[in-house]
Amino acid sequence: MNESDIVPLENYLRDTIGLASDSIGRGLVMRVAQRCMSAAGAHTVAEYVVRLRNDSRLRQVLIEELVVSETWFFRDRQPFELLARLALDRSRARPLRVLSMPCSTGEEPYSIAMKLLGAGLASDAFHIDAVDISEGALAVAKHASYGSNAFRGDEGRARDMWFTPAGARWYLDERVSSQVKFHHGNLFTFAPEVRYDFIFCRNLLIYFDAPMQGTAVRLLQDLLVDDGVLFVGHAEAAVLLREGLVSWPELRSFAFTRRADRPVKAKAVSTAQAHSRVRAPSLPKERLPFSDVVRRTERTFTVQTEDASLAEIQSMADAGRVDEAALLAKAHLATHEPSAEAFYLLGIIHDARGDAGGAEAAYRKTLYLNPKHDGAITHLILLLDKRSDPEALRLRQRARRPSGRGGNA
Ligand SMILES: C[S@@+](CC[C@H](N)C(=O)[O-])C[C@H]1O[C@@H](n2cnc3c(N)ncnc32)[C@H](O)[C@@H]1O
């Protein structure tokens, strides 16, 4: 099989589940396709695609091979903090509705449940729908028992509070698991009867190309109530700004509200809410000279080039101002001791600007300073996968060793 043979399958995957083969590496897609085709007895890619269209089992086998179900409890702290605060603020005549899609092996929706119960919400004050396209991931999620690698986030006392250890595994308390209802589904065809107050759709858009990202964001907006909040992954914030959503000003929460021209229905926003929202700044269309960038940057964020903190630079990047953020990150690195976090942030910013070479160099420097840096390992693997570099496999193996990080279940 050569690269052009795989095109019909790539188109099929993109159109049905949104997957852009570049995002996980064309080489990987070709290897998986070859294996699945021969297991199915299909002789050509065209024949295989026809069979996929008509056979949901065959389709599911392929999907299980291609999806990346990497996740862990309390992945990023701030989105959960913001969710709890907003949930406590919002009183509804009905339980709050939360959607976690994709939920993968369950760590995200269960983290939401733990956070809301821990914040004092009664069990009947909210419920969580959790959706994923992978049946394998959902089976793990429903089992609600986890190995230690599922705990890589900032879970505080949550593990001691809500889990019972037995052997090498941790079993989730039923008071938490009963808050979550799991569904097998595809973001592009998911059509629930209700709209949600909060949606977590994190670390999925990164696997789509720009047009499919646009489609996904429109669908997600339509699943929100009028003042609903959508949480995405940190590498996905720029997509939402590009699509015109309004970013919530909390640092590193990666939370957005719907576009002003896409309301479900008109509803007055409380003054407190109106003040707490900021308009998403539009991305600069033209490349500005450095001095203009710095001037703009200072005007909007009151940040000086030399002393911008990483948090300030991060917040600028979150707001989609990636060119300015890149300049400030470099200025920061030039004036401070080298740190893994600074190089990692620079890597993320380069990634958001589509500069794969710059991102790779920055992630490598991160790993030089901190060989176990979780985020840098994950992002470097994604970059290496894109060009089918065998180093990706070595990095994955290294990450799976007990001293590194590995699969969760
Ligand atoms: C990297 S995990 C993200 C899990 C979690 N949201 C997080 O951020 O930790 C990506 C998940 O997306 C699921 N997925 C991929 N394409 C999907 C689609 N079109 N609809 C629903 N889920 C999908 C995969 O099965 C996988 O479990």
The ligand as a MOL file (V3000), in Angstrom:
LIG
                    3D

  0  0  0     0  0            999 V3000
M  V30 BEGIN CTAB
M  V30 COUNTS 27 29 0 0 0
M  V30 BEGIN ATOM
M  V30 1 C -7.5290 12.1720 24.4010 0
M  V30 2 S -9.0980 11.5520 24.8800 0 CHG=1
M  V30 3 C -9.7340 12.9360 25.7590 0
M  V30 4 C -10.4290 12.5330 27.0430 0
M  V30 5 C -10.7570 13.6760 28.0080 0
M  V30 6 N -11.7230 14.5680 27.4470 0
M  V30 7 C -9.5140 14.4230 28.4140 0
M  V30 8 O -9.3180 15.5500 27.9940 0
M  V30 9 O -8.7130 13.8720 29.1830 0 CHG=-1
M  V30 10 C -9.9270 11.5710 23.2910 0
M  V30 11 C -11.1740 10.7040 23.2420 0
M  V30 12 O -11.9660 11.1290 22.1250 0
M  V30 13 C -12.7220 10.0360 21.6770 0
M  V30 14 N -13.2320 10.3770 20.3270 0
M  V30 15 C -12.5280 10.4420 19.1700 0
M  V30 16 N -13.3260 10.8480 18.1620 0
M  V30 17 C -14.5620 11.0400 18.6930 0
M  V30 18 C -15.8010 11.4680 18.1540 0
M  V30 19 N -15.9380 11.7890 16.8630 0
M  V30 20 N -16.8770 11.5390 18.9820 0
M  V30 21 C -16.7560 11.2040 20.3080 0
M  V30 22 N -15.5990 10.7950 20.8710 0
M  V30 23 C -14.5130 10.7220 20.0770 0
M  V30 24 C -11.7230 8.9020 21.7450 0
M  V30 25 O -12.3470 7.6500 21.7960 0
M  V30 26 C -10.9460 9.2230 23.0220 0
M  V30 27 O -11.4600 8.4930 24.1190 0
M  V30 END ATOM
M  V30 BEGIN BOND
M  V30 1 1 1 2
M  V30 2 1 2 3
M  V30 3 1 2 10
M  V30 4 1 3 4
M  V30 5 1 4 5
M  V30 6 1 5 6
M  V30 7 1 5 7
M  V30 8 2 7 8
M  V30 9 1 7 9
M  V30 10 1 10 11
M  V30 11 1 11 12
M  V30 12 1 11 26
M  V30 13 1 12 13
M  V30 14 1 13 14
M  V30 15 1 13 24
M  V30 16 1 14 15
M  V30 17 1 14 23
M  V30 18 2 15 16
M  V30 19 1 16 17
M  V30 20 1 17 18
M  V30 21 2 17 23
M  V30 22 1 18 19
M  V30 23 2 18 20
M  V30 24 1 20 21
M  V30 25 2 21 22
M  V30 26 1 22 23
M  V30 27 1 24 25
M  V30 28 1 24 26
M  V30 29 1 26 27
M  V30 END BOND
M  V30 END CTAB
M  END
